[in-house]
Amino acid sequence: MFANADPGTPEAALMIRNNPKDAQIPALVKKGYIIRTRADHDTKQARKNDYSDFEAACKSGAQIITTDYYQKSTHFTSTYAISFPGGKYFRRNPLF
């Protein structure tokens, strides 16, 4: 549906920034780009109950935050599960 293109190119609309702490994300969002980042990867955050990447993703303003853990894992002991307050999977963008 969208190409992952460089900012400023005619086909640019959606950008993938895997690092939720990427300082460029808020500026790209404010320019009108749709940004996808992630809350976790390779089970590292889930195994450690580390929400720091999810918190960074939330603050970044990225419109799409992906996770493998919208529910707790059944493969290892962890309470790690990603959702917004109230167990929701959507929210208002904090940048606007």
SULQUIWO-V895560 format. One record per pair of residues at least 12 apart in sequence whose C-alpha atoms are under 10 Angstrom apart, sorted by the first residue. I is the first residue (numbers start at 1). J is the second residue. D is the distance in whole Angstrom. If there is no record, write none. Layout:
# SULQUIWO-V895560
i:I j:J d:D
i:I j:J d:D
This chain:
# SULQUIWO-V895560
i:1 j:14 d:10
i:2 j:14 d:6
i:2 j:15 d:9
i:2 j:34 d:10
i:3 j:15 d:8
i:3 j:16 d:10
i:4 j:16 d:7
i:4 j:17 d:10
i:4 j:35 d:10
i:7 j:28 d:8
i:7 j:31 d:10
i:7 j:33 d:8
i:8 j:33 d:10
i:12 j:33 d:8
i:12 j:34 d:9
i:13 j:32 d:8
i:13 j:33 d:5
i:13 j:34 d:6
i:13 j:35 d:9
i:14 j:28 d:10
i:14 j:29 d:10
i:14 j:32 d:9
i:14 j:33 d:6
i:14 j:34 d:5
i:14 j:35 d:6
i:14 j:36 d:7
i:14 j:63 d:10
i:15 j:28 d:9
i:15 j:29 d:10
i:15 j:33 d:7
i:15 j:34 d:6
i:15 j:35 d:5
i:15 j:36 d:6
i:15 j:37 d:9
i:15 j:62 d:10
i:16 j:34 d:9
i:16 j:35 d:6
i:16 j:36 d:5
i:16 j:37 d:6
i:16 j:38 d:9
i:16 j:62 d:10
i:16 j:64 d:9
i:17 j:35 d:7
i:17 j:36 d:6
i:17 j:37 d:5
i:17 j:38 d:8
i:17 j:62 d:9
i:18 j:35 d:10
i:18 j:36 d:7
i:18 j:37 d:5
i:18 j:38 d:6
i:18 j:39 d:9
i:18 j:40 d:9
i:18 j:41 d:9
i:18 j:57 d:10
i:18 j:65 d:10
i:18 j:66 d:9
i:19 j:36 d:10
i:19 j:37 d:6
i:19 j:38 d:7
i:19 j:39 d:9
i:19 j:40 d:9
i:19 j:41 d:10
i:19 j:53 d:8
i:19 j:56 d:9
i:19 j:57 d:8
i:20 j:36 d:9
i:20 j:37 d:6
i:20 j:38 d:6
i:20 j:39 d:7
i:20 j:40 d:9
i:20 j:52 d:9
i:20 j:53 d:6
i:20 j:54 d:8
i:20 j:55 d:9
i:20 j:56 d:6
i:20 j:57 d:5
i:20 j:58 d:8
i:20 j:59 d:9
i:20 j:60 d:7
i:20 j:61 d:10
i:20 j:62 d:8
i:20 j:65 d:9
i:21 j:37 d:9
i:21 j:38 d:10
i:21 j:52 d:9
i:21 j:53 d:7
i:21 j:54 d:10
i:21 j:55 d:9
i:21 j:56 d:6
i:21 j:57 d:7
i:21 j:58 d:10
i:21 j:59 d:9
i:21 j:60 d:7
i:22 j:37 d:9
i:22 j:56 d:9
i:22 j:57 d:9
i:22 j:60 d:8
i:23 j:60 d:8
i:24 j:60 d:9
i:25 j:37 d:9
i:25 j:57 d:9
i:25 j:59 d:10
i:25 j:60 d:6
i:25 j:61 d:7
i:25 j:62 d:7
i:26 j:59 d:8
i:26 j:60 d:5
i:26 j:61 d:6
i:26 j:62 d:7
i:26 j:94 d:10
i:26 j:95 d:8
i:27 j:60 d:9
i:27 j:61 d:9
i:27 j:95 d:10
i:28 j:60 d:10
i:28 j:61 d:9
i:28 j:62 d:9
i:29 j:60 d:9
i:29 j:61 d:7
i:29 j:62 d:7
i:29 j:63 d:8
i:29 j:93 d:10
i:29 j:95 d:8
i:29 j:96 d:10
i:30 j:61 d:9
i:30 j:62 d:10
i:30 j:95 d:8
i:30 j:96 d:8
i:33 j:62 d:9
i:33 j:63 d:9
i:34 j:61 d:10
i:34 j:62 d:7
i:34 j:63 d:6
i:34 j:64 d:8
i:35 j:60 d:10
i:35 j:61 d:8
i:35 j:62 d:5
i:35 j:63 d:6
i:35 j:64 d:6
i:35 j:65 d:9
i:36 j:57 d:9
i:36 j:61 d:10
i:36 j:62 d:6
i:36 j:63 d:6
i:36 j:64 d:5
i:36 j:65 d:6
i:36 j:66 d:7
i:37 j:53 d:10
i:37 j:54 d:9
i:37 j:56 d:10
i:37 j:57 d:7
i:37 j:58 d:10
i:37 j:60 d:9
i:37 j:61 d:10
i:37 j:62 d:7
i:37 j:63 d:8
i:37 j:64 d:6
i:37 j:65 d:5
i:37 j:66 d:6
i:37 j:67 d:9
i:38 j:53 d:8
i:38 j:54 d:7
i:38 j:56 d:10
i:38 j:57 d:7
i:38 j:58 d:10
i:38 j:62 d:9
i:38 j:64 d:8
i:38 j:65 d:5
i:38 j:66 d:5
i:38 j:67 d:6
i:38 j:68 d:9
i:39 j:51 d:8
i:39 j:52 d:8
i:39 j:53 d:5
i:39 j:54 d:4
i:39 j:55 d:8
i:39 j:56 d:8
i:39 j:57 d:6
i:39 j:58 d:9
i:39 j:64 d:10
i:39 j:65 d:6
i:39 j:66 d:6
i:39 j:67 d:6
i:39 j:68 d:9
i:39 j:69 d:9
i:39 j:82 d:8
i:40 j:52 d:9
i:40 j:53 d:7
i:40 j:54 d:7
i:40 j:57 d:10
i:40 j:65 d:9
i:40 j:66 d:8
i:40 j:67 d:6
i:40 j:68 d:7
i:40 j:69 d:8
i:40 j:82 d:9
i:41 j:53 d:10
i:41 j:66 d:9
i:41 j:67 d:8
i:41 j:68 d:8
i:41 j:69 d:10
i:42 j:68 d:9
i:43 j:67 d:10
i:43 j:68 d:8
i:43 j:69 d:9
i:43 j:73 d:9
i:43 j:76 d:10
i:45 j:69 d:10
i:45 j:78 d:10
i:45 j:80 d:8
i:46 j:67 d:10
i:46 j:68 d:9
i:46 j:69 d:8
i:46 j:72 d:8
i:46 j:73 d:8
i:46 j:76 d:9
i:46 j:77 d:9
i:46 j:78 d:7
i:46 j:79 d:8
i:46 j:80 d:5
i:46 j:81 d:8
i:46 j:82 d:10
i:47 j:73 d:9
i:47 j:75 d:10
i:47 j:76 d:7
i:47 j:77 d:7
i:47 j:78 d:6
i:47 j:79 d:9
i:47 j:80 d:8
i:48 j:77 d:10
i:48 j:78 d:8
i:48 j:79 d:9
i:48 j:80 d:8
i:49 j:77 d:10
i:49 j:78 d:6
i:49 j:79 d:7
i:49 j:80 d:5
i:49 j:81 d:9
i:50 j:80 d:8
i:51 j:80 d:8
i:51 j:81 d:9
i:51 j:82 d:8
i:54 j:66 d:9
i:54 j:67 d:9
i:54 j:82 d:8
i:54 j:83 d:9
i:54 j:84 d:10
i:58 j:84 d:9
i:58 j:91 d:10
i:58 j:93 d:8
i:58 j:94 d:8
i:58 j:95 d:10
i:59 j:93 d:9
i:59 j:94 d:7
i:59 j:95 d:8
i:60 j:93 d:9
i:60 j:94 d:8
i:60 j:95 d:8
i:61 j:92 d:9
i:61 j:93 d:6
i:61 j:94 d:6
i:61 j:95 d:6
i:61 j:96 d:9
i:62 j:93 d:8
i:62 j:94 d:9
i:62 j:95 d:9
i:63 j:90 d:9
i:63 j:91 d:9
i:63 j:92 d:9
i:63 j:93 d:7
i:63 j:94 d:10
i:64 j:90 d:9
i:65 j:82 d:10
i:65 j:83 d:10
i:65 j:89 d:10
i:65 j:90 d:10
i:66 j:82 d:9
i:67 j:81 d:9
i:67 j:82 d:7
i:67 j:83 d:9
i:68 j:81 d:9
i:68 j:82 d:9
i:69 j:81 d:5
i:69 j:82 d:6
i:69 j:83 d:9
i:70 j:82 d:5
i:70 j:83 d:6
i:70 j:87 d:9
i:70 j:89 d:9
i:71 j:83 d:9
